[in-house]
Amino acid sequence: MVDHLDEAGGRRREPGIDYLTAVSVATAAGGASFVLFPDLVYDVFGWMLYGADFAASFGDEEAAYIRLAHTVMGALMAGWFAFTAWFVRGVLPRRVPGAWNALVLAFLLWFLLDTSYSVLSGFWQNAVLNLCFLVAFAPGFWLTRSLRLV
């Protein structure tokens, strides 16, 4: 666990830091898997969004473009959540004013935009996946709320 000095100079634990770090690293690894295993991700997302026979509905060019989109998305996730893990361990414990708010607001902005578009465009399955991420990260945000300084 990450230790922090309290006002008297003694150490105290911040379990939320460790929790958010673990979830961020796991999410970054998941994003990297999009790049490392593009065919598997193509199959999983295709099945999730279009059903078992989705591959027959796309030609080679379309499938290549979908793989590219998944790979770019995975690379972005890997980078974003690697940064998030560093931010959670390096910046939040220092109680930098606005750091916690920036982290949570960035996450919520992604969640609201992505989930809203997913629902409005008929891809509710992605909205459900987004809810899983919200459920995974929410306990860490709750546990670290004491680090919030306006």
N, C-alpha and C positions, 0 to 999 in steps of 0.2 A: 504494500500500500504506500501511497505517497504521504509523507509526513510534512506538516507545515508548522511553523512556529506560531504560537499564540502570543497574546500581548505580553505575557510574562516571560517569553523566551522559551517556554516548554513546547514540546512537540505534541501535535494532535493529528489524528488520522482524518483523511478525506476519502472515504470509500467511493464516492461518486466519481472521483478522478480515475481510479482504477477501472471502474465499471465502464465509463465512457471511453476510456482508452481501449479496453478489450472489444467493445462493440464497434468502435471505429476501425481498429485493425482487422477485425473479422470482415467488415464491410469493404475495406480496401482490398483484402484478399479476394473477396467475392468479385469485385470489379476487375481485378487482375485476371481472374479466371475467364472473363469474357474475352480477353486478349489471347490468353494461353490456350483456350479450348473453344474457338469460335463455332465449330460445328455442333458441339454439345449445346451451347447457348442458343444457337439458331433453332435446334430441335426443341429445346425446352420452352423457349418463348413462343415458337410457332405453335406447339401443342397447346400451351396455356392460352394463347389468344385466338387461335384459329381452329383448333381441334386436331385430331390425329392425322387427317389426310391433307393437311395444309401444304406440304411440300409439292404435291402435284399441281397446285394452283399457281406456282411461280416458275418462271423460266430461269435459266442460268444467270442472266444479267440481273434480274430482280433479286434472286437469292444472294448474289455477290454483294449487291447494294445493302440488303438487309444485314448481312454479316458485317459489312463496313460500319453501318449505323450501330450495331451491337458492340463492335470493337471500340468505336469512339466513345460510346456511352460507358463501357467498362473502364477504359483508360481514364476518363473523367472521374468516375467513381473512385478508382484507385488513388488518383492524385488528391481529390478532394478529401477523402477520408484519411489518407496518410497525413495530410496537413492538419486535419481535425484532431488526430491523435497527438501530433506534436503540440498543437495549440492547447489542447486540454491539459497536457502534462507540463508545458513550458510557460504558458501565459496565464491560465486560470488560477494556478496556485499563487501567483504574484498579486492577485486581486487588482488587476489593471482595471480602472474604471471603464465600464462599457463592454468589457471582453465577454462576459457571460451573456449579456443581452445580444451582442453581435452574433455569437455562436447560435443561440436559440432562434433569433430572428431569421438568420440565414437558413437554418433548417426548416423553420415554419414557412418561409417564403417558397422554398422548393416544394414542400409538402402541399401547400395550398394550390400552387400553380399546376404542378404535375397531376395531382389528384383531381382537381377540377376539370382539367382538360381530358383526362382519362375517362371520367364519368360522362362529360358532355359529348365526347366523341364515340361513346358506346363501348369503350374498353375497360369495363368495370373490373376485370381481372387485375389490371395494373393498379387500380385504386386499392384493391384488397392487398396487393403486395406492398404498396406504400403504407397502408395501415400497419402492416407487420413491422416496417422500419420505425414508424412512430411508436409503436408499443415497445420495440427494442430500445430506443433511445430515451423515451420519456422518464424511466426511473433514474437514469444518470443525470438528466436535466434537473429532476426533482431533488436528488441527493446533493447536487452542487449549487442549489439556489442560494445558499448562504454566501457563496463567492460573488454574488451579484452586487455590483456597486454601480450606481447610476452615474 
